[in-house]
Amino acid sequence: MKKTLIILLCLGLLCPILAQKGDDDWLFGTGHEKKDEQQPADEDALIKINFQKKDARLAMLYSALLPGAGQFYAKKSSLATWVFPIIEVGLIGGIVYYNIQGDKRTDDFEKYANGETINTTFNYTVNDTEYSLNYIGPRYNRNFQLQTQSVLRDFYPNDIYDDHFFRLDNANTQHFYEDIGKYNKYIFGWADWYYNFAVDPRDGSFAFDDDFFKPAWIWANTQEEHSSIWTKNVRIEDFLNDPNSPQHIAPGTALASPMRQHYIQMRKDANTSYKFARIATMGLAFNHIASSIHAFALTKQVNKTYLTEAPPVQLKYYTALKDGRVQPSLGLVWTF
């Protein structure tokens, strides 16, 4: 009973104080508080109450790590929230796909060069007589290359074909597979070149060992050493049929070695796949950069335009004092 009386007494003392304020003052304040207790301006107060400003630098960091994350943080409904992640997934898929394709094509051209044994026949017509030579082995045979280049080195002691000129790897390294397609001086190992240009079809012997066929020379400058090169690339068949008018075939052309030309194209296809993978990788980096910049700008825009982006007509739920009692109320707000 005493507690009840004390509570009623306290309420009675507070009534005169509360009566000095109207209903609105009681809910929203009079605006005459002390300077250090003043509320912010209406707009700032609404932003602090209804909307927490986003950190643009944080959004930028999120999107730099994971494209779209900063946009999701700033504004979930933004289209970019989904565009950047979709681009990211597509680029990652492209990197994986083209690298796998490049690896497969690399395995294919390595197998084509010397990773499998072929069984083929080379046919010739010499003075109206048909000859055939059968070959079983890899398309690129190091023994053919070594045999031919050893003959070239012996032609002239001061000529460019020395031990430093021919440096084909003995192992199946990356440089080996690059060299046999890139440099004409390693064409001698291709089986079709060897059988068309270095083998006498009449007995299958190495034609360079015979007197009737020798490489031809051209001198760039007779006063200088290391200036002579072998320029004669003549089919054995053509030479035997007409030694006075042989057909010269440049070693870098398809006629010199169709196998080599096909191999070069296979390498180009593999390099194209790796090129697309590198482009996708650069696109991935660009996507991160573009997403982070966009997230920064989007966050700044959201912070600036939040109030103006609110719908013009809104339903507001609030409490009000009526007849001395706090009652829930629903109001219609029209912004114009």
Secondary structure as a PSIPRED ss2 file (coil, helix, strand):
# PSIPRED VFORMAT (PSIPRED V4.0)

   1 M C   1.000  0.000  0.000
   2 K H   0.000  1.000  0.000
   3 K H   0.000  1.000  0.000
   4 T H   0.000  1.000  0.000
   5 L H   0.000  1.000  0.000
   6 I H   0.000  1.000  0.000
   7 I H   0.000  1.000  0.000
   8 L H   0.000  1.000  0.000
   9 L H   0.000  1.000  0.000
  10 C H   0.000  1.000  0.000
  11 L H   0.000  1.000  0.000
  12 G H   0.000  1.000  0.000
  13 L H   0.000  1.000  0.000
  14 L H   0.000  1.000  0.000
  15 C H   0.000  1.000  0.000
  16 P H   0.000  1.000  0.000
  17 I H   0.000  1.000  0.000
  18 L H   0.000  1.000  0.000
  19 A H   0.000  1.000  0.000
  20 Q C   1.000  0.000  0.000
  21 K C   1.000  0.000  0.000
  22 G C   1.000  0.000  0.000
  23 D H   0.000  1.000  0.000
  24 D H   0.000  1.000  0.000
  25 D H   0.000  1.000  0.000
  26 W H   0.000  1.000  0.000
  27 L H   0.000  1.000  0.000
  28 F H   0.000  1.000  0.000
  29 G C   1.000  0.000  0.000
  30 T C   1.000  0.000  0.000
  31 G C   1.000  0.000  0.000
  32 H C   1.000  0.000  0.000
  33 E C   1.000  0.000  0.000
  34 K C   1.000  0.000  0.000
  35 K H   0.000  1.000  0.000
  36 D H   0.000  1.000  0.000
  37 E H   0.000  1.000  0.000
  38 Q C   1.000  0.000  0.000
  39 Q C   1.000  0.000  0.000
  40 P C   1.000  0.000  0.000
  41 A C   1.000  0.000  0.000
  42 D H   0.000  1.000  0.000
  43 E H   0.000  1.000  0.000
  44 D H   0.000  1.000  0.000
  45 A H   0.000  1.000  0.000
  46 L H   0.000  1.000  0.000
  47 I H   0.000  1.000  0.000
  48 K H   0.000  1.000  0.000
  49 I H   0.000  1.000  0.000
  50 N H   0.000  1.000  0.000
  51 F C   1.000  0.000  0.000
  52 Q C   1.000  0.000  0.000
  53 K C   1.000  0.000  0.000
  54 K C   1.000  0.000  0.000
  55 D C   1.000  0.000  0.000
  56 A H   0.000  1.000  0.000
  57 R H   0.000  1.000  0.000
  58 L H   0.000  1.000  0.000
  59 A H   0.000  1.000  0.000
  60 M H   0.000  1.000  0.000
  61 L H   0.000  1.000  0.000
  62 Y H   0.000  1.000  0.000
  63 S H   0.000  1.000  0.000
  64 A H   0.000  1.000  0.000
  65 L H   0.000  1.000  0.000
  66 L C   1.000  0.000  0.000
  67 P C   1.000  0.000  0.000
  68 G C   1.000  0.000  0.000
  69 A H   0.000  1.000  0.000
  70 G H   0.000  1.000  0.000
  71 Q H   0.000  1.000  0.000
  72 F H   0.000  1.000  0.000
  73 Y H   0.000  1.000  0.000
  74 A H   0.000  1.000  0.000
  75 K C   1.000  0.000  0.000
  76 K C   1.000  0.000  0.000
  77 S C   1.000  0.000  0.000
  78 S C   1.000  0.000  0.000
  79 L C   1.000  0.000  0.000
  80 A H   0.000  1.000  0.000
  81 T H   0.000  1.000  0.000
  82 W H   0.000  1.000  0.000
  83 V H   0.000  1.000  0.000
  84 F H   0.000  1.000  0.000
  85 P H   0.000  1.000  0.000
  86 I H   0.000  1.000  0.000
  87 I H   0.000  1.000  0.000
  88 E H   0.000  1.000  0.000
  89 V H   0.000  1.000  0.000
  90 G H   0.000  1.000  0.000
  91 L H   0.000  1.000  0.000
  92 I H   0.000  1.000  0.000
  93 G H   0.000  1.000  0.000
  94 G H   0.000  1.000  0.000
  95 I H   0.000  1.000  0.000
  96 V H   0.000  1.000  0.000
  97 Y H   0.000  1.000  0.000
  98 Y H   0.000  1.000  0.000
  99 N H   0.000  1.000  0.000
 100 I H   0.000  1.000  0.000
 101 Q H   0.000  1.000  0.000
 102 G H   0.000  1.000  0.000
 103 D H   0.000  1.000  0.000
 104 K H   0.000  1.000  0.000
 105 R H   0.000  1.000  0.000
 106 T H   0.000  1.000  0.000
 107 D H   0.000  1.000  0.000
 108 D H   0.000  1.000  0.000
 109 F H   0.000  1.000  0.000
 110 E H   0.000  1.000  0.000
 111 K H   0.000  1.000  0.000
 112 Y H   0.000  1.000  0.000
 113 A H   0.000  1.000  0.000
 114 N H   0.000  1.000  0.000
 115 G H   0.000  1.000  0.000
 116 E C   1.000  0.000  0.000
 117 T C   1.000  0.000  0.000
 118 I E   0.000  0.000  1.000
 119 N E   0.000  0.000  1.000
 120 T E   0.000  0.000  1.000
 121 T E   0.000  0.000  1.000
 122 F E   0.000  0.000  1.000
 123 N E   0.000  0.000  1.000
 124 Y E   0.000  0.000  1.000
 125 T E   0.000  0.000  1.000
 126 V E   0.000  0.000  1.000
 127 N C   1.000  0.000  0.000
 128 D C   1.000  0.000  0.000
 129 T E   0.000  0.000  1.000
 130 E E   0.000  0.000  1.000
 131 Y E   0.000  0.000  1.000
 132 S E   0.000  0.000  1.000
 133 L E   0.000  0.000  1.000
 134 N E   0.000  0.000  1.000
 135 Y E   0.000  0.000  1.000
 136 I E   0.000  0.000  1.000
 137 G E   0.000  0.000  1.000
 138 P C   1.000  0.000  0.000
 139 R C   1.000  0.000  0.000
 140 Y E   0.000  0.000  1.000
 141 N C   1.000  0.000  0.000
 142 R H   0.000  1.000  0.000
 143 N H   0.000  1.000  0.000
 144 F H   0.000  1.000  0.000
 145 Q H   0.000  1.000  0.000
 146 L H   0.000  1.000  0.000
 147 Q H   0.000  1.000  0.000
 148 T H   0.000  1.000  0.000
 149 Q H   0.000  1.000  0.000
 150 S H   0.000  1.000  0.000
 151 V H   0.000  1.000  0.000
 152 L H   0.000  1.000  0.000
 153 R H   0.000  1.000  0.000
 154 D H   0.000  1.000  0.000
 155 F H   0.000  1.000  0.000
 156 Y C   1.000  0.000  0.000
 157 P C   1.000  0.000  0.000
 158 N C   1.000  0.000  0.000
 159 D C   1.000  0.000  0.000
 160 I C   1.000  0.000  0.000
 161 Y C   1.000  0.000  0.000
 162 D C   1.000  0.000  0.000
 163 D C   1.000  0.000  0.000
 164 H C   1.000  0.000  0.000
 165 F C   1.000  0.000  0.000
 166 F C   1.000  0.000  0.000
 167 R C   1.000  0.000  0.000
 168 L C   1.000  0.000  0.000
 169 D C   1.000  0.000  0.000
 170 N C   1.000  0.000  0.000
 171 A C   1.000  0.000  0.000
 172 N C   1.000  0.000  0.000
 173 T C   1.000  0.000  0.000
 174 Q H   0.000  1.000  0.000
 175 H H   0.000  1.000  0.000
 176 F H   0.000  1.000  0.000
 177 Y H   0.000  1.000  0.000
 178 E H   0.000  1.000  0.000
 179 D H   0.000  1.000  0.000
 180 I H   0.000  1.000  0.000
 181 G H   0.000  1.000  0.000
 182 K H   0.000  1.000  0.000
 183 Y C   1.000  0.000  0.000
 184 N H   0.000  1.000  0.000
 185 K H   0.000  1.000  0.000
 186 Y H   0.000  1.000  0.000
 187 I H   0.000  1.000  0.000
 188 F H   0.000  1.000  0.000
 189 G H   0.000  1.000  0.000
 190 W E   0.000  0.000  1.000
 191 A H   0.000  1.000  0.000
 192 D H   0.000  1.000  0.000
 193 W H   0.000  1.000  0.000
 194 Y H   0.000  1.000  0.000
 195 Y H   0.000  1.000  0.000
 196 N H   0.000  1.000  0.000
 197 F H   0.000  1.000  0.000
 198 A C   1.000  0.000  0.000
 199 V E   0.000  0.000  1.000
 200 D E   0.000  0.000  1.000
 201 P C   1.000  0.000  0.000
 202 R C   1.000  0.000  0.000
 203 D C   1.000  0.000  0.000
 204 G C   1.000  0.000  0.000
 205 S E   0.000  0.000  1.000
 206 F E   0.000  0.000  1.000
 207 A H   0.000  1.000  0.000
 208 F H   0.000  1.000  0.000
 209 D H   0.000  1.000  0.000
 210 D C   1.000  0.000  0.000
 211 D C   1.000  0.000  0.000
 212 F C   1.000  0.000  0.000
 213 F C   1.000  0.000  0.000
 214 K C   1.000  0.000  0.000
 215 P C   1.000  0.000  0.000
 216 A C   1.000  0.000  0.000
 217 W E   0.000  0.000  1.000
 218 I E   0.000  0.000  1.000
 219 W E   0.000  0.000  1.000
 220 A C   1.000  0.000  0.000
 221 N C   1.000  0.000  0.000
 222 T C   1.000  0.000  0.000
 223 Q C   1.000  0.000  0.000
 224 E C   1.000  0.000  0.000
 225 E C   1.000  0.000  0.000
 226 H C   1.000  0.000  0.000
 227 S C   1.000  0.000  0.000
 228 S E   0.000  0.000  1.000
 229 I E   0.000  0.000  1.000
 230 W E   0.000  0.000  1.000
 231 T C   1.000  0.000  0.000
 232 K C   1.000  0.000  0.000
 233 N C   1.000  0.000  0.000
 234 V E   0.000  0.000  1.000
 235 R C   1.000  0.000  0.000
 236 I H   0.000  1.000  0.000
 237 E H   0.000  1.000  0.000
 238 D H   0.000  1.000  0.000
 239 F H   0.000  1.000  0.000
 240 L H   0.000  1.000  0.000
 241 N H   0.000  1.000  0.000
 242 D C   1.000  0.000  0.000
 243 P C   1.000  0.000  0.000
 244 N C   1.000  0.000  0.000
 245 S C   1.000  0.000  0.000
 246 P C   1.000  0.000  0.000
 247 Q C   1.000  0.000  0.000
 248 H E   0.000  0.000  1.000
 249 I C   1.000  0.000  0.000
 250 A C   1.000  0.000  0.000
 251 P C   1.000  0.000  0.000
 252 G C   1.000  0.000  0.000
 253 T C   1.000  0.000  0.000
 254 A C   1.000  0.000  0.000
 255 L C   1.000  0.000  0.000
 256 A C   1.000  0.000  0.000
 257 S C   1.000  0.000  0.000
 258 P H   0.000  1.000  0.000
 259 M H   0.000  1.000  0.000
 260 R H   0.000  1.000  0.000
 261 Q H   0.000  1.000  0.000
 262 H H   0.000  1.000  0.000
 263 Y H   0.000  1.000  0.000
 264 I H   0.000  1.000  0.000
 265 Q H   0.000  1.000  0.000
 266 M H   0.000  1.000  0.000
 267 R H   0.000  1.000  0.000
 268 K H   0.000  1.000  0.000
 269 D H   0.000  1.000  0.000
 270 A H   0.000  1.000  0.000
 271 N H   0.000  1.000  0.000
 272 T H   0.000  1.000  0.000
 273 S H   0.000  1.000  0.000
 274 Y H   0.000  1.000  0.000
 275 K H   0.000  1.000  0.000
 276 F H   0.000  1.000  0.000
 277 A H   0.000  1.000  0.000
 278 R H   0.000  1.000  0.000
 279 I H   0.000  1.000  0.000
 280 A H   0.000  1.000  0.000
 281 T H   0.000  1.000  0.000
 282 M H   0.000  1.000  0.000
 283 G H   0.000  1.000  0.000
 284 L H   0.000  1.000  0.000
 285 A H   0.000  1.000  0.000
 286 F H   0.000  1.000  0.000
 287 N H   0.000  1.000  0.000
 288 H H   0.000  1.000  0.000
 289 I H   0.000  1.000  0.000
 290 A H   0.000  1.000  0.000
 291 S H   0.000  1.000  0.000
 292 S H   0.000  1.000  0.000
 293 I H   0.000  1.000  0.000
 294 H H   0.000  1.000  0.000
 295 A H   0.000  1.000  0.000
 296 F H   0.000  1.000  0.000
 297 A H   0.000  1.000  0.000
 298 L H   0.000  1.000  0.000
 299 T H   0.000  1.000  0.000
 300 K H   0.000  1.000  0.000
 301 Q H   0.000  1.000  0.000
 302 V H   0.000  1.000  0.000
 303 N H   0.000  1.000  0.000
 304 K H   0.000  1.000  0.000
 305 T H   0.000  1.000  0.000
 306 Y C   1.000  0.000  0.000
 307 L C   1.000  0.000  0.000
 308 T C   1.000  0.000  0.000
 309 E C   1.000  0.000  0.000
 310 A C   1.000  0.000  0.000
 311 P C   1.000  0.000  0.000
 312 P C   1.000  0.000  0.000
 313 V E   0.000  0.000  1.000
 314 Q E   0.000  0.000  1.000
 315 L E   0.000  0.000  1.000
 316 K E   0.000  0.000  1.000
 317 Y E   0.000  0.000  1.000
 318 Y E   0.000  0.000  1.000
 319 T E   0.000  0.000  1.000
 320 A E   0.000  0.000  1.000
 321 L E   0.000  0.000  1.000
 322 K E   0.000  0.000  1.000
 323 D C   1.000  0.000  0.000
 324 G C   1.000  0.000  0.000
 325 R E   0.000  0.000  1.000
 326 V E   0.000  0.000  1.000
 327 Q E   0.000  0.000  1.000
 328 P E   0.000  0.000  1.000
 329 S E   0.000  0.000  1.000
 330 L E   0.000  0.000  1.000
 331 G E   0.000  0.000  1.000
 332 L E   0.000  0.000  1.000
 333 V E   0.000  0.000  1.000
 334 W E   0.000  0.000  1.000
 335 T C   1.000  0.000  0.000
 336 F C   1.000  0.000  0.000
